[in-house]
């Protein structure tokens, strides 16, 4: 979703029991957060 439609590269990802941590370039942080929030809320 992030890369395909918006050109945001996920540099790394860490999976935990209840968490997923994704590392993106600093300049894409706010946009990635916004897109993920919208997707979780069903607005994307």
C-alpha positions in Angstrom: 0.0 0.0 0.0 2.6 2.6 1.0 5.0 2.0 -1.8 2.6 1.0 -4.5 0.3 4.1 -4.4 2.5 6.7 -2.7 6.2 6.1 -3.4 7.0 5.5 0.2 9.7 2.9 0.7 9.6 0.7 3.8 13.3 0.4 4.8 12.8 -2.2 7.5 10.1 -3.8 9.5 10.1 -5.5 13.0 7.3 -7.8 14.0 6.4 -8.4 17.6 3.6 -10.2 19.4 1.2 -7.3 19.1 3.2 -4.7 17.2 4.5 -4.0 13.7 7.2 -1.3 13.5 8.0 0.0 10.1 11.0 2.2 9.3 10.7 4.7 6.6 12.8 7.7 5.5 12.3 10.6 7.8 10.8 12.8 5.1 8.0 10.3 4.5 7.2 9.7 8.2 4.2 12.0 8.6 2.7 10.9 5.2 3.2 7.2 6.1 1.6 7.7 9.5 -1.4 9.5 7.9 -1.9 6.8 5.3 -1.7 4.0 7.8 -4.1 5.7 10.1 -6.6 6.2 7.3 -6.3 2.6 6.2 -6.8 1.3 9.8 -9.9 3.5 10.2 -11.2 2.3 6.8 -10.9 5.7 5.0 -8.2 4.6 2.6 
